[in-house]
Amino acid sequence: MKTTLLKKFGERIRAARTKIGMSQEVLAKKSGLHRTYIGMIERAEKNVTLQNMSRILKAMKIKISDFFKDF
């Protein structure tokens, strides 16, 4: 069962990624993660680690504090 927190996090990642016009493939390459892993995070199928969250946000040039503002 997908938790609300995972769903909200995944939705925010997808929204941020599409806002800057970045594909899952490009985000995966820039973050050093696999494209299917990015997709699983966006669909709330994976519970992302703090380390990988940081890698994803850095790849999109988003500060962690800005990402979680009004979360």
PQR file with spaces between the fields and no chain letter, atoms N, CA, C, O and H, PARSE charges and radii, in Angstrom:
ATOM       1  N    MET     1       0.845   -1.187    0.000 -0.4000 1.5000
ATOM       2  CA   MET     1       0.000    0.000    0.000 -0.0000 2.0000
ATOM       3  C    MET     1       0.885    1.243    0.000  0.5500 1.7000
ATOM       4  O    MET     1       1.820    1.358    0.792 -0.5500 1.4000
ATOM       5  N    LYS     2       0.580    2.143   -0.876 -0.4000 1.5000
ATOM       6  CA   LYS     2       1.360    3.373   -0.979 -0.0000 2.0000
ATOM       7  C    LYS     2       0.949    4.334    0.127  0.5500 1.7000
ATOM       8  O    LYS     2      -0.235    4.600    0.334 -0.5500 1.4000
ATOM       9  H    LYS     2      -0.180    2.049   -1.519  0.4000 1.0000
ATOM      10  N    THR     3       1.939    4.842    0.824 -0.4000 1.5000
ATOM      11  CA   THR     3       1.631    5.802    1.867 -0.0000 2.0000
ATOM      12  C    THR     3       1.459    7.186    1.261  0.5500 1.7000
ATOM      13  O    THR     3       1.970    7.481    0.181 -0.5500 1.4000
ATOM      14  H    THR     3       2.901    4.626    0.656  0.4000 1.0000
ATOM      15  N    THR     4       0.742    8.010    1.970 -0.4000 1.5000
ATOM      16  CA   THR     4       0.520    9.385    1.527 -0.0000 2.0000
ATOM      17  C    THR     4       1.838   10.129    1.389  0.5500 1.7000
ATOM      18  O    THR     4       2.016   10.907    0.452 -0.5500 1.4000
ATOM      19  H    THR     4       0.327    7.771    2.848  0.4000 1.0000
ATOM      20  N    LEU     5       2.754    9.899    2.303 -0.4000 1.5000
ATOM      21  CA   LEU     5       4.051   10.574    2.258 -0.0000 2.0000
ATOM      22  C    LEU     5       4.828   10.201    0.996  0.5500 1.7000
ATOM      23  O    LEU     5       5.376   11.079    0.329 -0.5500 1.4000
ATOM      24  H    LEU     5       2.610    9.266    3.064  0.4000 1.0000
ATOM      25  N    LEU     6       4.883    8.918    0.662 -0.4000 1.5000
ATOM      26  CA   LEU     6       5.587    8.491   -0.545 -0.0000 2.0000
ATOM      27  C    LEU     6       4.922    9.042   -1.795  0.5500 1.7000
ATOM      28  O    LEU     6       5.608    9.459   -2.728 -0.5500 1.4000
ATOM      29  H    LEU     6       4.438    8.205    1.203  0.4000 1.0000
ATOM      30  N    LYS     7       3.600    9.050   -1.824 -0.4000 1.5000
ATOM      31  CA   LYS     7       2.875    9.584   -2.973 -0.0000 2.0000
ATOM      32  C    LYS     7       3.158   11.069   -3.145  0.5500 1.7000
ATOM      33  O    LYS     7       3.408   11.534   -4.257 -0.5500 1.4000
ATOM      34  H    LYS     7       3.043    8.711   -1.066  0.4000 1.0000
ATOM      35  N    LYS     8       3.120   11.807   -2.053 -0.4000 1.5000
ATOM      36  CA   LYS     8       3.356   13.240   -2.123 -0.0000 2.0000
ATOM      37  C    LYS     8       4.783   13.535   -2.564  0.5500 1.7000
ATOM      38  O    LYS     8       5.013   14.431   -3.377 -0.5500 1.4000
ATOM      39  H    LYS     8       2.917   11.430   -1.150  0.4000 1.0000
ATOM      40  N    PHE     9       5.739   12.784   -2.032 -0.4000 1.5000
ATOM      41  CA   PHE     9       7.130   12.973   -2.411 -0.0000 2.0000
ATOM      42  C    PHE     9       7.318   12.682   -3.905  0.5500 1.7000
ATOM      43  O    PHE     9       7.937   13.470   -4.621 -0.5500 1.4000
ATOM      44  H    PHE     9       5.553   12.056   -1.372  0.4000 1.0000
ATOM      45  N    GLY    10       6.793   11.571   -4.363 -0.4000 1.5000
ATOM      46  CA   GLY    10       6.912   11.209   -5.768 -0.0000 2.0000
ATOM      47  C    GLY    10       6.264   12.220   -6.699  0.5500 1.7000
ATOM      48  O    GLY    10       6.808   12.544   -7.755 -0.5500 1.4000
ATOM      49  H    GLY    10       6.290   10.931   -3.782  0.4000 1.0000
ATOM      50  N    GLU    11       5.105   12.712   -6.302 -0.4000 1.5000
ATOM      51  CA   GLU    11       4.418   13.727   -7.105 -0.0000 2.0000
ATOM      52  C    GLU    11       5.234   15.004   -7.192  0.5500 1.7000
ATOM      53  O    GLU    11       5.283   15.646   -8.241 -0.5500 1.4000
ATOM      54  H    GLU    11       4.664   12.449   -5.444  0.4000 1.0000
ATOM      55  N    ARG    12       5.875   15.373   -6.086 -0.4000 1.5000
ATOM      56  CA   ARG    12       6.707   16.582   -6.078 -0.0000 2.0000
ATOM      57  C    ARG    12       7.954   16.411   -6.939  0.5500 1.7000
ATOM      58  O    ARG    12       8.366   17.338   -7.635 -0.5500 1.4000
ATOM      59  H    ARG    12       5.835   14.851   -5.233  0.4000 1.0000
ATOM      60  N    ILE    13       8.545   15.237   -6.890 -0.4000 1.5000
ATOM      61  CA   ILE    13       9.714   14.981   -7.736 -0.0000 2.0000
ATOM      62  C    ILE    13       9.314   15.090   -9.203  0.5500 1.7000
ATOM      63  O    ILE    13       9.992   15.756   -9.985 -0.5500 1.4000
ATOM      64  H    ILE    13       8.209   14.483   -6.324  0.4000 1.0000
ATOM      65  N    ARG    14       8.217   14.438   -9.578 -0.4000 1.5000
ATOM      66  CA   ARG    14       7.752   14.479  -10.968 -0.0000 2.0000
ATOM      67  C    ARG    14       7.421   15.917  -11.394  0.5500 1.7000
ATOM      68  O    ARG    14       7.789   16.341  -12.490 -0.5500 1.4000
ATOM      69  H    ARG    14       7.666   13.897   -8.943  0.4000 1.0000
ATOM      70  N    ALA    15       6.737   16.654  -10.538 -0.4000 1.5000
ATOM      71  CA   ALA    15       6.370   18.033  -10.869 -0.0000 2.0000
ATOM      72  C    ALA    15       7.617   18.902  -11.055  0.5500 1.7000
ATOM      73  O    ALA    15       7.686   19.701  -11.989 -0.5500 1.4000
ATOM      74  H    ALA    15       6.438   16.310   -9.648  0.4000 1.0000
ATOM      75  N    ALA    16       8.593   18.744  -10.172 -0.4000 1.5000
ATOM      76  CA   ALA    16       9.826   19.531  -10.273 -0.0000 2.0000
ATOM      77  C    ALA    16      10.585   19.162  -11.544  0.5500 1.7000
ATOM      78  O    ALA    16      11.106   20.035  -12.239 -0.5500 1.4000
ATOM      79  H    ALA    16       8.536   18.095   -9.413  0.4000 1.0000
ATOM      80  N    ARG    17      10.644   17.893  -11.837 -0.4000 1.5000
ATOM      81  CA   ARG    17      11.363   17.412  -13.019 -0.0000 2.0000
ATOM      82  C    ARG    17      10.713   17.918  -14.298  0.5500 1.7000
ATOM      83  O    ARG    17      11.405   18.402  -15.194 -0.5500 1.4000
ATOM      84  H    ARG    17      10.220   17.184  -11.273  0.4000 1.0000
ATOM      85  N    THR    18       9.402   17.812  -14.393 -0.4000 1.5000
ATOM      86  CA   THR    18       8.722   18.249  -15.615 -0.0000 2.0000
ATOM      87  C    THR    18       8.726   19.774  -15.735  0.5500 1.7000
ATOM      88  O    THR    18       8.741   20.306  -16.845 -0.5500 1.4000
ATOM      89  H    THR    18       8.840   17.419  -13.665  0.4000 1.0000
ATOM      90  N    LYS    19       8.714   20.469  -14.615 -0.4000 1.5000
ATOM      91  CA   LYS    19       8.749   21.937  -14.640 -0.0000 2.0000
ATOM      92  C    LYS    19      10.019   22.442  -15.317  0.5500 1.7000
ATOM      93  O    LYS    19       9.991   23.448  -16.026 -0.5500 1.4000
ATOM      94  H    LYS    19       8.702   20.036  -13.714  0.4000 1.0000
ATOM      95  N    ILE    20      11.131   21.745  -15.098 -0.4000 1.5000
ATOM      96  CA   ILE    20      12.387   22.177  -15.711 -0.0000 2.0000
ATOM      97  C    ILE    20      12.635   21.464  -17.047  0.5500 1.7000
ATOM      98  O    ILE    20      13.686   21.639  -17.664 -0.5500 1.4000
ATOM      99  H    ILE    20      11.154   20.928  -14.522  0.4000 1.0000
ATOM     100  N    GLY    21      11.675   20.672  -17.482 -0.4000 1.5000
ATOM     101  CA   GLY    21      11.767   20.014  -18.780 -0.0000 2.0000
ATOM     102  C    GLY    21      12.788   18.890  -18.835  0.5500 1.7000
ATOM     103  O    GLY    21      13.413   18.663  -19.870 -0.5500 1.4000
ATOM     104  H    GLY    21      10.821   20.530  -16.981  0.4000 1.0000
ATOM     105  N    MET    22      12.955   18.194  -17.730 -0.4000 1.5000
ATOM     106  CA   MET    22      13.941   17.113  -17.659 -0.0000 2.0000
ATOM     107  C    MET    22      13.230   15.767  -17.712  0.5500 1.7000
ATOM     108  O    MET    22      12.239   15.547  -17.016 -0.5500 1.4000
ATOM     109  H    MET    22      12.448   18.379  -16.889  0.4000 1.0000
ATOM     110  N    SER    23      13.742   14.881  -18.538 -0.4000 1.5000
ATOM     111  CA   SER    23      13.171   13.539  -18.617 -0.0000 2.0000
ATOM     112  C    SER    23      13.689   12.682  -17.462  0.5500 1.7000
ATOM     113  O    SER    23      14.665   13.036  -16.800 -0.5500 1.4000
ATOM     114  H    SER    23      14.547   15.060  -19.103  0.4000 1.0000
ATOM     115  N    GLN    24      13.030   11.568  -17.237 -0.4000 1.5000
ATOM     116  CA   GLN    24      13.507   10.626  -16.227 -0.0000 2.0000
ATOM     117  C    GLN    24      14.902   10.129  -16.581  0.5500 1.7000
ATOM     118  O    GLN    24      15.741    9.934  -15.702 -0.5500 1.4000
ATOM     119  H    GLN    24      12.238   11.282  -17.775  0.4000 1.0000
ATOM     120  N    GLU    25      15.141    9.927  -17.858 -0.4000 1.5000
ATOM     121  CA   GLU    25      16.442    9.430  -18.301 -0.0000 2.0000
ATOM     122  C    GLU    25      17.553   10.411  -17.966  0.5500 1.7000
ATOM     123  O    GLU    25      18.608   10.015  -17.470 -0.5500 1.4000
ATOM     124  H    GLU    25      14.459   10.086  -18.572  0.4000 1.0000
ATOM     125  N    VAL    26      17.321   11.687  -18.236 -0.4000 1.5000
ATOM     126  CA   VAL    26      18.329   12.714  -17.954 -0.0000 2.0000
ATOM     127  C    VAL    26      18.533   12.851  -16.451  0.5500 1.7000
ATOM     128  O    VAL    26      19.667   12.961  -15.983 -0.5500 1.4000
ATOM     129  H    VAL    26      16.464   12.009  -18.639  0.4000 1.0000
ATOM     130  N    LEU    27      17.446   12.845  -15.698 -0.4000 1.5000
ATOM     131  CA   LEU    27      17.565   12.935  -14.241 -0.0000 2.0000
ATOM     132  C    LEU    27      18.347   11.751  -13.701  0.5500 1.7000
ATOM     133  O    LEU    27      19.199   11.911  -12.827 -0.5500 1.4000
ATOM     134  H    LEU    27      16.526   12.756  -16.078  0.4000 1.0000
ATOM     135  N    ALA    28      18.067   10.584  -14.210 -0.4000 1.5000
ATOM     136  CA   ALA    28      18.780    9.385  -13.773 -0.0000 2.0000
ATOM     137  C    ALA    28      20.277    9.518  -14.052  0.5500 1.7000
ATOM     138  O    ALA    28      21.105    9.234  -13.186 -0.5500 1.4000
ATOM     139  H    ALA    28      17.375   10.454  -14.920  0.4000 1.0000
ATOM     140  N    LYS    29      20.610    9.944  -15.240 -0.4000 1.5000
ATOM     141  CA   LYS    29      22.020   10.088  -15.611 -0.0000 2.0000
ATOM     142  C    LYS    29      22.721   11.121  -14.737  0.5500 1.7000
ATOM     143  O    LYS    29      23.826   10.877  -14.252 -0.5500 1.4000
ATOM     144  H    LYS    29      19.938   10.175  -15.944  0.4000 1.0000
ATOM     145  N    LYS    30      22.086   12.273  -14.533 -0.4000 1.5000
ATOM     146  CA   LYS    30      22.696   13.341  -13.734 -0.0000 2.0000
ATOM     147  C    LYS    30      22.823   12.970  -12.263  0.5500 1.7000
ATOM     148  O    LYS    30      23.742   13.425  -11.582 -0.5500 1.4000
ATOM     149  H    LYS    30      21.189   12.471  -14.927  0.4000 1.0000
ATOM     150  N    SER    31      21.910   12.151  -11.776 -0.4000 1.5000
ATOM     151  CA   SER    31      21.942   11.771  -10.360 -0.0000 2.0000
ATOM     152  C    SER    31      22.737   10.496  -10.109  0.5500 1.7000
ATOM     153  O    SER    31      23.024   10.152   -8.962 -0.5500 1.4000
ATOM     154  H    SER    31      21.164   11.781  -12.329  0.4000 1.0000
ATOM     155  N    GLY    32      23.093    9.791  -11.190 -0.4000 1.5000
ATOM     156  CA   GLY    32      23.820    8.538  -11.045 -0.0000 2.0000
ATOM     157  C    GLY    32      22.940    7.382  -10.606  0.5500 1.7000
ATOM     158  O    GLY    32      23.426    6.399  -10.046 -0.5500 1.4000
ATOM     159  H    GLY    32      22.859   10.070  -12.122  0.4000 1.0000
ATOM     160  N    LEU    33      21.633    7.503  -10.863 -0.4000 1.5000
ATOM     161  CA   LEU    33      20.679    6.463  -10.502 -0.0000 2.0000
ATOM     162  C    LEU    33      20.069    5.878  -11.771  0.5500 1.7000
ATOM     163  O    LEU    33      20.266    6.415  -12.861 -0.5500 1.4000
ATOM     164  H    LEU    33      21.239    8.301  -11.317  0.4000 1.0000
ATOM     165  N    HIS    34      19.345    4.799  -11.637 -0.4000 1.5000
ATOM     166  CA   HIS    34      18.726    4.150  -12.789 -0.0000 2.0000
ATOM     167  C    HIS    34      17.370    4.787  -13.092  0.5500 1.7000
ATOM     168  O    HIS    34      16.652    5.202  -12.182 -0.5500 1.4000
ATOM     169  H    HIS    34      19.184    4.362  -10.752  0.4000 1.0000
ATOM     170  N    ARG    35      17.032    4.859  -14.377 -0.4000 1.5000
ATOM     171  CA   ARG    35      15.764    5.462  -14.786 -0.0000 2.0000
ATOM     172  C    ARG    35      14.558    4.766  -14.163  0.5500 1.7000
ATOM     173  O    ARG    35      13.592    5.421  -13.772 -0.5500 1.4000
ATOM     174  H    ARG    35      17.616    4.522  -15.115  0.4000 1.0000
ATOM     175  N    THR    36      14.615    3.446  -14.074 -0.4000 1.5000
ATOM     176  CA   THR    36      13.470    2.736  -13.493 -0.0000 2.0000
ATOM     177  C    THR    36      13.322    3.073  -12.009  0.5500 1.7000
ATOM     178  O    THR    36      12.206    3.093  -11.489 -0.5500 1.4000
ATOM     179  H    THR    36      15.399    2.914  -14.392  0.4000 1.0000
ATOM     180  N    TYR    37      14.418    3.334  -11.333 -0.4000 1.5000
ATOM     181  CA   TYR    37      14.365    3.732   -9.920 -0.0000 2.0000
ATOM     182  C    TYR    37      13.679    5.096   -9.778  0.5500 1.7000
ATOM     183  O    TYR    37      12.869    5.299   -8.873 -0.5500 1.4000
ATOM     184  H    TYR    37      15.325    3.319  -11.755  0.4000 1.0000
ATOM     185  N    ILE    38      14.010    6.021  -10.673 -0.4000 1.5000
ATOM     186  CA   ILE    38      13.359    7.340  -10.655 -0.0000 2.0000
ATOM     187  C    ILE    38      11.857    7.171  -10.861  0.5500 1.7000
ATOM     188  O    ILE    38      11.057    7.779  -10.150 -0.5500 1.4000
ATOM     189  H    ILE    38      14.668    5.856  -11.407  0.4000 1.0000
ATOM     190  N    GLY    39      11.481    6.355  -11.823 -0.4000 1.5000
ATOM     191  CA   GLY    39      10.060    6.101  -12.079 -0.0000 2.0000
ATOM     192  C    GLY    39       9.360    5.477  -10.888  0.5500 1.7000
ATOM     193  O    GLY    39       8.223    5.828  -10.573 -0.5500 1.4000
ATOM     194  H    GLY    39      12.131    5.861  -12.400  0.4000 1.0000
ATOM     195  N    MET    40      10.036    4.557  -10.229 -0.4000 1.5000
ATOM     196  CA   MET    40       9.444    3.908   -9.053 -0.0000 2.0000
ATOM     197  C    MET    40       9.251    4.903   -7.908  0.5500 1.7000
ATOM     198  O    MET    40       8.274    4.814   -7.163 -0.5500 1.4000
ATOM     199  H    MET    40      10.960    4.272  -10.485  0.4000 1.0000
ATOM     200  N    ILE    41      10.170    5.837   -7.770 -0.4000 1.5000
ATOM     201  CA   ILE    41      10.014    6.885   -6.750 -0.0000 2.0000
ATOM     202  C    ILE    41       8.805    7.756   -7.100  0.5500 1.7000
ATOM     203  O    ILE    41       7.973    8.049   -6.242 -0.5500 1.4000
ATOM     204  H    ILE    41      10.963    5.909   -8.375  0.4000 1.0000
ATOM     205  N    GLU    42       8.719    8.159   -8.347 -0.4000 1.5000
ATOM     206  CA   GLU    42       7.610    9.019   -8.771 -0.0000 2.0000
ATOM     207  C    GLU    42       6.254    8.330   -8.629  0.5500 1.7000
ATOM     208  O    GLU    42       5.242    8.995   -8.409 -0.5500 1.4000
ATOM     209  H    GLU    42       9.395    7.921   -9.044  0.4000 1.0000
ATOM     210  N    ARG    43       6.228    7.018   -8.753 -0.4000 1.5000
ATOM     211  CA   ARG    43       4.973    6.264   -8.595 -0.0000 2.0000
ATOM     212  C    ARG    43       4.754    5.773   -7.167  0.5500 1.7000
ATOM     213  O    ARG    43       3.808    5.033   -6.898 -0.5500 1.4000
ATOM     214  H    ARG    43       7.050    6.478   -8.932  0.4000 1.0000
ATOM     215  N    ALA    44       5.625    6.184   -6.261 -0.4000 1.5000
ATOM     216  CA   ALA    44       5.537    5.819   -4.835 -0.0000 2.0000
ATOM     217  C    ALA    44       5.691    4.317   -4.623  0.5500 1.7000
ATOM     218  O    ALA    44       5.086    3.741   -3.719 -0.5500 1.4000
ATOM     219  H    ALA    44       6.394    6.785   -6.480  0.4000 1.0000
ATOM     220  N    GLU    45       6.503    3.694   -5.462 -0.4000 1.5000
ATOM     221  CA   GLU    45       6.768    2.266   -5.327 -0.0000 2.0000
ATOM     222  C    GLU    45       8.053    1.985   -4.557  0.5500 1.7000
ATOM     223  O    GLU    45       8.302    0.850   -4.152 -0.5500 1.4000
ATOM     224  H    GLU    45       6.994    4.162   -6.196  0.4000 1.0000
ATOM     225  N    LYS    46       8.863    3.008   -4.356 -0.4000 1.5000
ATOM     226  CA   LYS    46      10.122    2.877   -3.621 -0.0000 2.0000
ATOM     227  C    LYS    46      10.193    3.933   -2.544  0.5500 1.7000
ATOM     228  O    LYS    46       9.757    5.069   -2.732 -0.5500 1.4000
ATOM     229  H    LYS    46       8.661    3.931   -4.686  0.4000 1.0000
ATOM     230  N    ASN    47      10.748    3.543   -1.416 -0.4000 1.5000
ATOM     231  CA   ASN    47      10.998    4.486   -0.330 -0.0000 2.0000
ATOM     232  C    ASN    47      12.430    4.972   -0.501  0.5500 1.7000
ATOM     233  O    ASN    47      13.378    4.247   -0.198 -0.5500 1.4000
ATOM     234  H    ASN    47      11.103    2.620   -1.264  0.4000 1.0000
ATOM     235  N    VAL    48      12.584    6.181   -0.978 -0.4000 1.5000
ATOM     236  CA   VAL    48      13.891    6.727   -1.330 -0.0000 2.0000
ATOM     237  C    VAL    48      14.738    6.975   -0.079  0.5500 1.7000
ATOM     238  O    VAL    48      14.220    7.395    0.956 -0.5500 1.4000
ATOM     239  H    VAL    48      11.814    6.771   -1.224  0.4000 1.0000
ATOM     240  N    THR    49      16.029    6.714   -0.182 -0.4000 1.5000
ATOM     241  CA   THR    49      16.935    6.996    0.934 -0.0000 2.0000
ATOM     242  C    THR    49      17.267    8.481    0.944  0.5500 1.7000
ATOM     243  O    THR    49      17.088    9.171   -0.059 -0.5500 1.4000
ATOM     244  H    THR    49      16.450    6.373   -1.023  0.4000 1.0000
ATOM     245  N    LEU    50      17.745    8.964    2.069 -0.4000 1.5000
ATOM     246  CA   LEU    50      18.147   10.363    2.154 -0.0000 2.0000
ATOM     247  C    LEU    50      19.281   10.672    1.186  0.5500 1.7000
ATOM     248  O    LEU    50      19.307   11.740    0.575 -0.5500 1.4000
ATOM     249  H    LEU    50      17.890    8.404    2.884  0.4000 1.0000
ATOM     250  N    GLN    51      20.209    9.744    1.049 -0.4000 1.5000
ATOM     251  CA   GLN    51      21.329    9.938    0.140 -0.0000 2.0000
ATOM     252  C    GLN    51      20.841   10.075   -1.304  0.5500 1.7000
ATOM     253  O    GLN    51      21.288   10.965   -2.028 -0.5500 1.4000
ATOM     254  H    GLN    51      20.187    8.877    1.546  0.4000 1.0000
ATOM     255  N    ASN    52      19.945    9.213   -1.716 -0.4000 1.5000
ATOM     256  CA   ASN    52      19.431    9.280   -3.085 -0.0000 2.0000
ATOM     257  C    ASN    52      18.532   10.491   -3.283  0.5500 1.7000
ATOM     258  O    ASN    52      18.519   11.071   -4.369 -0.5500 1.4000
ATOM     259  H    ASN    52      19.583    8.490   -1.129  0.4000 1.0000
ATOM     260  N    MET    53      17.785   10.882   -2.268 -0.4000 1.5000
ATOM     261  CA   MET    53      16.981   12.091   -2.352 -0.0000 2.0000
ATOM     262  C    MET    53      17.885   13.284   -2.620  0.5500 1.7000
ATOM     263  O    MET    53      17.580   14.127   -3.463 -0.5500 1.4000
ATOM     264  H    MET    53      17.796   10.411   -1.386  0.4000 1.0000
ATOM     265  N    SER    54      18.984   13.349   -1.906 -0.4000 1.5000
ATOM     266  CA   SER    54      19.942   14.439   -2.087 -0.0000 2.0000
ATOM     267  C    SER    54      20.516   14.422   -3.503  0.5500 1.7000
ATOM     268  O    SER    54      20.653   15.475   -4.126 -0.5500 1.4000
ATOM     269  H    SER    54      19.232   12.664   -1.221  0.4000 1.0000
ATOM     270  N    ARG    55      20.848   13.256   -4.008 -0.4000 1.5000
ATOM     271  CA   ARG    55      21.402   13.136   -5.364 -0.0000 2.0000
ATOM     272  C    ARG    55      20.391   13.611   -6.414  0.5500 1.7000
ATOM     273  O    ARG    55      20.758   14.290   -7.373 -0.5500 1.4000
ATOM     274  H    ARG    55      20.738   12.401   -3.502  0.4000 1.0000
ATOM     275  N    ILE    56      19.132   13.253   -6.228 -0.4000 1.5000
ATOM     276  CA   ILE    56      18.082   13.641   -7.175 -0.0000 2.0000
ATOM     277  C    ILE    56      17.877   15.147   -7.164  0.5500 1.7000
ATOM     278  O    ILE    56      17.809   15.782   -8.216 -0.5500 1.4000
ATOM     279  H    ILE    56      18.834   12.701   -5.449  0.4000 1.0000
ATOM     280  N    LEU    57      17.779   15.714   -5.968 -0.4000 1.5000
ATOM     281  CA   LEU    57      17.544   17.153   -5.867 -0.0000 2.0000
ATOM     282  C    LEU    57      18.739   17.950   -6.376  0.5500 1.7000
ATOM     283  O    LEU    57      18.560   18.981   -7.024 -0.5500 1.4000
ATOM     284  H    LEU    57      17.834   15.198   -5.113  0.4000 1.0000
ATOM     285  N    LYS    58      19.949   17.490   -6.092 -0.4000 1.5000
ATOM     286  CA   LYS    58      21.140   18.171   -6.618 -0.0000 2.0000
ATOM     287  C    LYS    58      21.162   18.122   -8.141  0.5500 1.7000
ATOM     288  O    LYS    58      21.541   19.098   -8.788 -0.5500 1.4000
ATOM     289  H    LYS    58      20.095   16.653   -5.566  0.4000 1.0000
ATOM     290  N    ALA    59      20.765   17.008   -8.707 -0.4000 1.5000
ATOM     291  CA   ALA    59      20.736   16.869  -10.168 -0.0000 2.0000
ATOM     292  C    ALA    59      19.760   17.858  -10.794  0.5500 1.7000
ATOM     293  O    ALA    59      19.957   18.299  -11.927 -0.5500 1.4000
ATOM     294  H    ALA    59      20.457   16.215   -8.181  0.4000 1.0000
ATOM     295  N    MET    60      18.698   18.208  -10.050 -0.4000 1.5000
ATOM     296  CA   MET    60      17.723   19.181  -10.543 -0.0000 2.0000
ATOM     297  C    MET    60      18.038   20.594  -10.064  0.5500 1.7000
ATOM     298  O    MET    60      17.303   21.535  -10.361 -0.5500 1.4000
ATOM     299  H    MET    60      18.538   17.850   -9.130  0.4000 1.0000
ATOM     300  N    LYS    61      19.141   20.737   -9.317 -0.4000 1.5000
ATOM     301  CA   LYS    61      19.576   22.033   -8.774 -0.0000 2.0000
ATOM     302  C    LYS    61      18.507   22.651   -7.874  0.5500 1.7000
ATOM     303  O    LYS    61      18.183   23.834   -7.981 -0.5500 1.4000
ATOM     304  H    LYS    61      19.738   19.972   -9.075  0.4000 1.0000
ATOM     305  N    ILE    62      17.968   21.811   -6.984 -0.4000 1.5000
ATOM     306  CA   ILE    62      16.944   22.247   -6.029 -0.0000 2.0000
ATOM     307  C    ILE    62      17.497   22.048   -4.627  0.5500 1.7000
ATOM     308  O    ILE    62      18.001   20.975   -4.295 -0.5500 1.4000
ATOM     309  H    ILE    62      18.231   20.850   -6.897  0.4000 1.0000
ATOM     310  N    LYS    63      17.399   23.084   -3.813 -0.4000 1.5000
ATOM     311  CA   LYS    63      17.814   22.966   -2.416 -0.0000 2.0000
ATOM     312  C    LYS    63      16.803   22.114   -1.667  0.5500 1.7000
ATOM     313  O    LYS    63      15.597   22.212   -1.896 -0.5500 1.4000
ATOM     314  H    LYS    63      16.989   23.955   -4.084  0.4000 1.0000
ATOM     315  N    ILE    64      17.304   21.284   -0.776 -0.4000 1.5000
ATOM     316  CA   ILE    64      16.422   20.427    0.014 -0.0000 2.0000
ATOM     317  C    ILE    64      15.402   21.268    0.777  0.5500 1.7000
ATOM     318  O    ILE    64      14.226   20.907    0.844 -0.5500 1.4000
ATOM     319  H    ILE    64      18.284   21.204   -0.590  0.4000 1.0000
ATOM     320  N    SER    65      15.842   22.380    1.348 -0.4000 1.5000
ATOM     321  CA   SER    65      14.920   23.245    2.107 -0.0000 2.0000
ATOM     322  C    SER    65      13.826   23.812    1.213  0.5500 1.7000
ATOM     323  O    SER    65      12.678   23.932    1.641 -0.5500 1.4000
ATOM     324  H    SER    65      16.797   22.673    1.294  0.4000 1.0000
ATOM     325  N    ASP    66      14.163   24.158   -0.009 -0.4000 1.5000
ATOM     326  CA   ASP    66      13.146   24.680   -0.939 -0.0000 2.0000
ATOM     327  C    ASP    66      12.156   23.582   -1.346  0.5500 1.7000
ATOM     328  O    ASP    66      10.957   23.829   -1.471 -0.5500 1.4000
ATOM     329  H    ASP    66      15.095   24.061   -0.357  0.4000 1.0000
ATOM     330  N    PHE    67      12.675   22.372   -1.551 -0.4000 1.5000
ATOM     331  CA   PHE    67      11.819   21.260   -1.963 -0.0000 2.0000
ATOM     332  C    PHE    67      10.767   20.947   -0.905  0.5500 1.7000
ATOM     333  O    PHE    67       9.613   20.665   -1.228 -0.5500 1.4000
ATOM     334  H    PHE    67      13.649   22.171   -1.450  0.4000 1.0000
ATOM     335  N    PHE    68      11.175   20.999    0.362 -0.4000 1.5000
ATOM     336  CA   PHE    68      10.262   20.629    1.435 -0.0000 2.0000
ATOM     337  C    PHE    68       9.477   21.793    2.028  0.5500 1.7000
ATOM     338  O    PHE    68       8.721   21.618    2.983 -0.5500 1.4000
ATOM     339  H    PHE    68      12.113   21.228    0.624  0.4000 1.0000
ATOM     340  N    LYS    69       9.659   22.978    1.459 -0.4000 1.5000
ATOM     341  CA   LYS    69       8.874   24.117    1.921 -0.0000 2.0000
ATOM     342  C    LYS    69       7.400   23.840    1.643  0.5500 1.7000
ATOM     343  O    LYS    69       7.046   23.457    0.528 -0.5500 1.4000
ATOM     344  H    LYS    69      10.274   23.120    0.682  0.4000 1.0000
ATOM     345  N    ASP    70       6.554   24.025    2.620 -0.4000 1.5000
ATOM     346  CA   ASP    70       5.114   23.774    2.506 -0.0000 2.0000
ATOM     347  C    ASP    70       4.780   22.323    2.183  0.5500 1.7000
ATOM     348  O    ASP    70       3.761   22.049    1.549 -0.5500 1.4000
ATOM     349  H    ASP    70       6.842   24.336    3.525  0.4000 1.0000
ATOM     350  N    PHE    71       5.621   21.403    2.608 -0.4000 1.5000
ATOM     351  CA   PHE    71       5.380   19.989    2.360 -0.0000 2.0000
ATOM     352  C    PHE    71       4.267   19.518    3.256  0.5500 1.7000
ATOM     353  O    PHE    71       3.894   18.345    3.213 -0.5500 1.4000
ATOM     354  H    PHE    71       6.449   21.626    3.123  0.4000 1.0000
